[in-house]
Amino acid sequence: MHHTHTQPIQHFFAKQALLPTGWAENVLFAVQEGHFLSVTANSQATADCTFLSGPVLPSMPNLHSHAFQRVMAGMAEVCLNPDDSFWSWRDLMYKIVQKLSPEDAKVIASQLYIDMLKAGYTQVGEFHYLHHDLGGQPYSDPAEMSKQILAAADESGIGLTLLPVLYAHSGFGGQMPNTGQARFVHSTEDYLALFQQCEHSLKPHTLHQLGICFHSLRAVTQEQIQQVLPALDSHYPIHIHIAEQQKEVNDCLAWSGQRPVEWLHNEIGLNERWCLVHATHLNHDELTAIAQQGAVAGLCPTTEANLGDGIFPAVEFELAKGRWGIGSDSHVSLSLVEELRVLEYSQRLRDQQRNRLYRQGENRIGDNLYQQALLGGNQACHVSFGLQPKHRADFIVLDPNSPFVAASHPKDLINRWLFATNENLIKDVFVAGQHTIKNFHHEQEEQHKADFIKVIKKVIYDA
């Protein structure tokens, strides 16, 4: 690609920054066209520098989001059934879906993306299946809902990895969709047409990426997967929900004689393009297949805990050198800290031991969690975050007024942050060199908050 360098070079200076080689001091960053031109440790500040007031880390990709579900967060915590499960939660979600206009969807996503930026996420994998009108008919512009998501990302300043979803069936073996799914459903041809429209819409946007998405093995047939993949560009990432619930595993076994990941591996084939969202229920062979093929396990720890999905075998997956990243999914939490903490603590509770998720060469739990989530998120969202030349200039600045930040040695910072704090320590957030969150605030937050309040009242309480 040939870039004509028209933009001036920006300089940033940090007393401490987390480089790929580890913590460094007095780091000078040169940024042009939204990317790092150079990163120099043990350097001097230049006259035109922007001083970064606290320790600097790469921001995080959020590999799995259903934006509209933010409006119902905390609304399904009422016991209506002694056997409450994911499937009863889904019934409430379908009711909410029946009320959302395109404008509502944009308001929810805009507020959500501002909150994500504040939480240190600067790219979001939007697993987008809310396509049609209330009657299940395409809008006059079939990409209407996708464009609302894109507009919300642009307004907030977050990078979007748009994942338009093919959703055609209600269960394994091509079962007819049910009425609750009417707004989601496409034929293969209509899906491919939508995808091409999304390609066209995203072209002018430098922050945004696109990916192929199948809702789940319940919702598409083998034939559909085999039609879609060759029809689309082979560099796109591919996302799918897989093996989230034990019921899904049992249904898949009843249908095919194979477990979901086993079926996908044997019948379609895994590689580095795949992101397997909620690969919760795996046997040893499936776990090994994901790790060896370099696919990403897309973990959403707070949502998986909220839905009672089960505990991902993360210790074994780490030993197999598997790749994983995190997403906030249903957005019961918008905290990077909480996602990583829940992931580690779930393993401790299951094993009745401490300090579970480390790797050879990285025995600090927080540092390993942060590093692995960054690598897996990059791969799944098709971005390159990390404080090094050629990568996009996305980074966060921790609050220097927090006692733990102010007093800790850099080597202890991430552990202190992830395991000892509840207040948000992310003071500033930069996306492609743009100062998006300044001193904990977004310049449009008040307006978006007011709009979001109205939508909650309308959608949840019919007000």
ZISUL-V631014 format. One line per field, one symbol per residue. phi: phi as a letter, one per 30 degrees, with the letter a starting at -180 (. if undefined). psi: psi as a letter, one per 30 degrees, with the letter a starting at -180 (. if undefined). burial: + if it has 9 or more other ideal C-beta (glycine too) atoms within 8 Angstrom, else -. Layout:
phi: ???
psi: ???
burial: ???
//
This chain:
phi: .cccdcdddcbbbbdbbcdedkdbchccccbbhibddabbdhccdcdcdcdcdbecbddcdcdabceddedceicccbdcadceaeddddddedddedcddedeeddddddeddddeddjccbbdcdcccccdddicddecdceddddddddddddjddccdbdcdbbbcaeiidedcddcedcdbdeddddddedddedddedcddcbbbdbceaddcbceededddeddcedcddbcadbhdbeeddddddddbibdededdddccjcadddccdhddcbcdddeddddddidcdccbeddddddidkcdddddddddhdcbbbbchdidbbbeededddeddedddddhbchccbbeibcddeddeddddddddeddcibbckdaeidddcabbdddddedddcddedcddddddcbbcddcddbbcbhicddcchibcdcddddddddeddeddddchd
psi: kjkkjeklkkkkkkekkjlffakllikkkkkkhglkeljjlhlkklegkkkkfakklklkkjfjkjeffefgkgfghkjfkfhkaeeeeeeeeeeeeffkleeeeeeeeeeeeeeeeffgkgkkjjijgielafggkklejfgeeeeeeeeeeeefglkkjkikkkjflflkghkkllefgeffklleeeeeeeeeeeeeefefjffklllkkkelfeflleeeefeeefflkgfklkkkkkhekeeeeeeeeeefglleeeeeeefeklaffkjjkhhejkleeeeeeeeefglkjjkieeeeeefhelkkieeeeeeghlkllllfcfhfkijeeeeeeeeeeeeeeefhllieillkfjfjeeeeeeeeeeeeeeeefhljkkilkflkikllkljffkeeeefkkeffeeeeeffgkflkgjekkkjhfkjejjhglkfgeeeeeeeeeeeeeeeegh.
burial: ---------+++++-++++---++-+++++++-+++--+-+-+-+---+--+-++++++++++++++++++++--+-------+++-++-++++-++--+-+-+++++++++++++++++++++++++++++------+--++++++++++++-++++++++++++++++-+----+---++++++-+-++++++-+++-++--+-+++++++++++++++--++++++--+---+++++-++++-+++-+++----++++++++--+-+---+++++++++---++++++-+-+++++++++++-+-++-+-+++++-+-++++++++++-++++++++++++-+++-------+++---+-++++++++++++++++++++-++++--++++++++++-+-++--+-+--++++++--+---++++++++---+++---+-++--++-++-+++++++---
//
